[in-house]
Amino acid sequence: MPAVKRPTPSARWLGYYRWTAGRPPRELLLRALDHVAWESKSRAGKTAIDLGCGAGNDTLELLRRGWRVLAIDQQPAALKFVARRIPNRWKSRVTLLAAPMEGLSLPRADLVYASFSLPFCAPEQFGHLWKTIQGALSPGGHFAGQLFGDRDEWCGKRPLTFHSVRQVRALARGYHVELFREIEEEGRSFEGPKHWHYFEVVLEKPHRG
């Protein structure tokens, strides 16, 4: 009997990007953009980092709203996919970077947005990544993203980073908390049905002095 040919990792990720490309921008991003008082600040020159940009749905929404965006993904296939989706009139405001989260250095930004991407950082490197994000945020800047909880179906089965509610609250120390929401539900992943447990947070880096 011939061996079953498994898709390469790049082909698998490309399938994921195609699966997600039709969805609207994440509600968490829209909340961060609409609920936070950006209107009190000049939008000209506002810079966002989309960390783990995937198919680029949220990068496109940021560009549509006039932001400059650094879109980062570990998979070069993601950036090729995103590049094909960006209208020419927006291309001067976006930079695409293929890089892993581990050991990443980030420029100054007004918003660091991570849609279900931070859990894919190696657990032993997560603390360094979190400090890097904090250091990149301008005073008054915001982080918005999700973190996997310790009751998620993948916890203990995959080498990802998971957090308890206490650990997430510890990560939020030193920030003004705009949103802290714990979600546990049955749903779907690209691979099929899944029990989800995750936290959604929007955090503001305070001004000093």
The 8 nearest C-alpha neighbors of each residue, nearest first, counted from 0:
[[1, 2, 3, 4, 5, 6, 7, 11],
 [2, 0, 3, 4, 5, 6, 7, 10],
 [3, 1, 4, 0, 5, 6, 7, 8],
 [2, 4, 5, 1, 0, 6, 7, 11],
 [3, 5, 2, 6, 1, 7, 0, 10],
 [4, 6, 3, 7, 8, 2, 11, 10],
 [7, 5, 10, 11, 8, 4, 9, 12],
 [6, 8, 10, 9, 11, 5, 12, 4],
 [9, 7, 11, 10, 12, 6, 13, 5],
 [10, 8, 12, 11, 7, 13, 76, 74],
 [11, 9, 13, 7, 12, 8, 6, 14],
 [12, 10, 8, 14, 9, 13, 6, 7],
 [11, 13, 15, 9, 14, 10, 8, 16],
 [14, 12, 10, 16, 15, 11, 9, 17],
 [13, 15, 11, 17, 12, 16, 18, 10],
 [14, 16, 12, 18, 13, 17, 19, 11],
 [17, 15, 54, 13, 19, 18, 14, 20],
 [16, 18, 14, 20, 15, 19, 13, 54],
 [19, 17, 15, 16, 20, 14, 21, 189],
 [18, 20, 16, 17, 21, 22, 15, 54],
 [21, 19, 17, 54, 22, 16, 18, 56],
 [20, 22, 19, 23, 18, 17, 56, 16],
 [21, 23, 20, 19, 24, 56, 25, 18],
 [24, 22, 25, 21, 56, 57, 20, 26],
 [25, 23, 57, 56, 26, 60, 22, 28],
 [24, 26, 27, 28, 23, 29, 57, 114],
 [27, 25, 29, 28, 30, 24, 23, 31],
 [26, 28, 30, 25, 29, 31, 143, 144],
 [29, 27, 31, 30, 25, 26, 32, 24],
 [30, 28, 32, 26, 31, 27, 33, 25],
 [31, 29, 27, 33, 34, 28, 32, 26],
 [30, 32, 28, 29, 35, 34, 33, 27],
 [31, 33, 29, 30, 34, 35, 28, 37],
 [32, 34, 30, 31, 35, 29, 36, 37],
 [35, 33, 30, 31, 32, 36, 29, 37],
 [36, 34, 31, 37, 33, 32, 30, 177],
 [35, 37, 38, 39, 34, 33, 40, 32],
 [38, 36, 39, 40, 35, 32, 42, 33],
 [37, 39, 36, 40, 41, 42, 35, 33],
 [40, 38, 37, 36, 41, 42, 35, 139],
 [41, 39, 37, 38, 42, 36, 43, 45],
 [40, 42, 43, 39, 38, 37, 45, 44],
 [41, 43, 45, 44, 40, 66, 37, 65],
 [44, 42, 41, 45, 65, 66, 40, 67],
 [43, 45, 42, 46, 67, 66, 41, 65],
 [44, 46, 42, 66, 43, 67, 109, 47],
 [47, 45, 67, 108, 109, 68, 66, 44],
 [48, 46, 110, 68, 108, 111, 109, 67],
 [47, 49, 69, 111, 68, 50, 70, 112],
 [50, 48, 70, 112, 52, 113, 71, 69],
 [51, 49, 113, 71, 52, 48, 112, 70],
 [50, 52, 72, 116, 71, 53, 49, 113],
 [51, 53, 55, 49, 50, 72, 70, 71],
 [54, 52, 55, 77, 51, 16, 72, 78],
 [53, 55, 16, 20, 81, 56, 77, 52],
 [56, 54, 58, 81, 52, 53, 57, 59],
 [57, 55, 59, 58, 24, 54, 20, 60],
 [58, 56, 60, 24, 59, 55, 61, 25],
 [57, 59, 55, 61, 60, 56, 62, 49],
 [58, 60, 62, 57, 56, 61, 63, 55],
 [61, 59, 63, 57, 62, 58, 64, 56],
 [62, 60, 64, 58, 63, 59, 66, 57],
 [61, 63, 59, 65, 66, 64, 60, 58],
 [62, 64, 60, 61, 65, 59, 66, 89],
 [65, 63, 61, 62, 66, 60, 59, 42],
 [64, 66, 62, 63, 61, 67, 42, 43],
 [67, 65, 62, 45, 61, 46, 64, 68],
 [66, 68, 46, 92, 93, 45, 47, 44],
 [69, 67, 93, 47, 48, 46, 70, 66],
 [68, 70, 48, 94, 93, 95, 49, 47],
 [71, 69, 49, 95, 52, 48, 68, 94],
 [72, 70, 96, 50, 51, 97, 52, 95],
 [73, 71, 51, 97, 74, 52, 98, 50],
 [72, 74, 99, 98, 97, 75, 71, 51],
 [73, 75, 76, 72, 77, 97, 78, 9],
 [76, 74, 78, 77, 97, 79, 73, 72],
 [77, 75, 79, 74, 78, 80, 9, 13],
 [78, 76, 80, 75, 74, 53, 79, 54],
 [77, 79, 81, 75, 80, 76, 82, 95],
 [80, 78, 82, 76, 77, 81, 75, 83],
 [79, 81, 77, 78, 83, 82, 76, 54],
 [82, 80, 78, 84, 55, 83, 79, 54],
 [83, 81, 79, 84, 85, 80, 78, 95],
 [82, 84, 81, 80, 85, 79, 86, 78],
 [83, 85, 81, 82, 86, 80, 55, 59],
 [84, 86, 82, 83, 87, 90, 81, 89],
 [87, 85, 88, 89, 84, 90, 83, 82],
 [86, 88, 90, 89, 85, 91, 84, 83],
 [87, 89, 86, 90, 91, 85, 92, 62],
 [90, 88, 87, 91, 86, 92, 62, 85],
 [89, 91, 87, 92, 93, 88, 85, 86],
 [90, 92, 89, 93, 88, 87, 94, 67],
 [93, 91, 67, 90, 89, 68, 94, 66],
 [94, 92, 68, 90, 91, 69, 67, 95],
 [93, 95, 69, 70, 68, 96, 92, 90],
 [94, 96, 70, 69, 71, 78, 93, 97],
 [95, 97, 71, 98, 70, 94, 72, 69],
 [96, 98, 73, 72, 75, 71, 74, 95],
 [99, 97, 73, 72, 96, 100, 71, 103],
 [100, 98, 73, 101, 103, 72, 97, 102],
 [101, 99, 103, 120, 102, 98, 128, 73],
 [100, 102, 99, 103, 124, 120, 128, 121],
 [103, 101, 100, 104, 128, 99, 127, 124],
 [102, 104, 100, 101, 105, 99, 128, 98],
 [105, 103, 102, 131, 106, 135, 128, 100],
 [104, 106, 135, 103, 107, 131, 132, 108],
 [107, 105, 135, 108, 104, 136, 48, 134],
 [108, 106, 135, 136, 137, 105, 109, 134],
 [107, 109, 136, 46, 110, 47, 137, 135],
 [108, 110, 140, 46, 137, 136, 47, 45],
 [111, 109, 47, 141, 108, 140, 142, 112],
 [112, 110, 48, 142, 47, 49, 141, 143],
 [111, 113, 143, 49, 144, 142, 50, 48],
 [114, 112, 144, 50, 116, 49, 115, 51],
 [113, 115, 144, 116, 145, 112, 51, 50],
 [116, 114, 145, 117, 113, 118, 144, 146],
 [115, 117, 51, 114, 113, 118, 119, 50],
 [116, 118, 119, 120, 115, 113, 146, 145],
 [119, 117, 160, 120, 159, 116, 146, 147],
 [120, 118, 159, 117, 116, 121, 160, 158],
 [119, 121, 118, 117, 125, 100, 122, 101],
 [120, 122, 124, 123, 159, 125, 119, 160],
 [123, 121, 160, 125, 124, 120, 159, 158],
 [122, 124, 121, 125, 126, 120, 127, 160],
 [125, 123, 121, 122, 127, 126, 101, 128],
 [124, 126, 128, 122, 127, 123, 120, 129],
 [127, 125, 129, 128, 124, 130, 123, 122],
 [126, 128, 130, 125, 129, 124, 131, 102],
 [129, 127, 131, 125, 130, 126, 132, 124],
 [130, 128, 132, 126, 131, 127, 125, 133],
 [129, 131, 133, 127, 132, 128, 134, 126],
 [132, 130, 128, 134, 129, 133, 135, 127],
 [133, 131, 135, 129, 134, 130, 128, 136],
 [134, 132, 130, 131, 135, 136, 129, 204],
 [133, 135, 131, 132, 136, 130, 107, 137],
 [136, 134, 107, 132, 133, 106, 105, 108],
 [137, 135, 108, 140, 133, 134, 107, 109],
 [136, 138, 140, 109, 108, 139, 107, 135],
 [139, 137, 206, 140, 204, 205, 136, 207],
 [138, 140, 204, 205, 206, 203, 137, 141],
 [141, 139, 109, 137, 138, 136, 204, 110],
 [142, 140, 203, 110, 202, 204, 109, 111],
 [141, 143, 111, 202, 201, 110, 112, 203],
 [144, 142, 201, 112, 200, 113, 202, 111],
 [143, 145, 113, 114, 112, 200, 199, 115],
 [144, 146, 199, 115, 198, 114, 200, 197],
 [147, 145, 198, 197, 118, 148, 117, 115],
 [146, 148, 197, 161, 118, 196, 162, 198],
 [149, 147, 197, 162, 196, 161, 150, 151],
 [148, 150, 161, 162, 163, 151, 154, 147],
 [151, 149, 148, 196, 152, 154, 195, 183],
 [150, 152, 196, 195, 154, 153, 149, 148],
 [153, 151, 194, 154, 150, 195, 193, 196],
 [152, 154, 156, 151, 157, 155, 159, 150],
 [155, 153, 151, 156, 152, 149, 157, 150],
 [156, 154, 157, 153, 158, 152, 159, 149],
 [155, 157, 153, 154, 158, 152, 159, 151],
 [156, 158, 159, 153, 155, 154, 160, 152],
 [159, 157, 160, 121, 156, 122, 155, 119],
 [158, 160, 119, 157, 118, 121, 122, 161],
 [159, 161, 118, 122, 119, 120, 121, 162],
 [162, 160, 147, 148, 149, 118, 159, 154],
 [163, 161, 148, 149, 166, 147, 167, 164],
 [162, 164, 166, 165, 149, 148, 167, 161],
 [165, 163, 167, 166, 168, 162, 148, 181],
 [164, 166, 168, 163, 167, 169, 162, 170],
 [165, 167, 169, 163, 168, 164, 162, 170],
 [168, 166, 170, 164, 169, 165, 162, 163],
 [167, 169, 171, 165, 170, 166, 164, 172],
 [168, 170, 166, 167, 171, 172, 165, 164],
 [171, 169, 167, 168, 172, 166, 129, 173],
 [172, 170, 168, 169, 174, 173, 167, 176],
 [173, 171, 169, 174, 170, 168, 175, 176],
 [172, 174, 171, 175, 204, 205, 170, 169],
 [175, 173, 204, 203, 172, 171, 202, 176],
 [174, 176, 203, 202, 177, 204, 205, 173],
 [175, 177, 202, 178, 174, 201, 203, 179],
 [176, 178, 201, 202, 175, 203, 179, 200],
 [179, 177, 201, 200, 176, 180, 202, 199],
 [180, 178, 200, 199, 176, 201, 181, 177],
 [179, 181, 199, 198, 178, 200, 182, 197],
 [182, 180, 198, 197, 199, 183, 179, 196],
 [183, 181, 197, 196, 198, 180, 184, 195],
 [184, 182, 196, 195, 197, 181, 185, 194],
 [185, 183, 195, 194, 186, 182, 196, 193],
 [186, 184, 194, 193, 195, 187, 183, 192],
 [185, 187, 193, 192, 194, 184, 195, 188],
 [188, 186, 192, 193, 191, 189, 185, 190],
 [187, 189, 191, 190, 193, 192, 186, 195],
 [188, 190, 191, 15, 187, 18, 192, 19],
 [191, 189, 188, 192, 187, 193, 15, 11],
 [190, 192, 188, 187, 189, 193, 186, 194],
 [193, 191, 187, 186, 188, 190, 194, 185],
 [192, 194, 187, 186, 185, 195, 188, 191],
 [195, 193, 185, 152, 184, 151, 186, 196],
 [196, 194, 151, 184, 183, 185, 193, 152],
 [197, 195, 183, 151, 148, 150, 182, 147],
 [196, 198, 147, 148, 182, 146, 181, 195],
 [197, 199, 181, 146, 145, 180, 182, 147],
 [200, 198, 145, 180, 144, 179, 181, 146],
 [201, 199, 179, 178, 143, 144, 202, 145],
 [200, 202, 143, 178, 177, 142, 176, 31],
 [203, 201, 176, 142, 141, 177, 175, 174],
 [202, 204, 141, 175, 174, 140, 139, 205],
 [205, 203, 174, 139, 140, 138, 141, 175],
 [206, 204, 139, 138, 203, 174, 207, 175],
 [205, 207, 138, 139, 208, 204, 137, 140],
 [208, 206, 205, 138, 204, 139, 137, 173],
 [207, 206, 205, 138, 139, 204, 137, 173]]
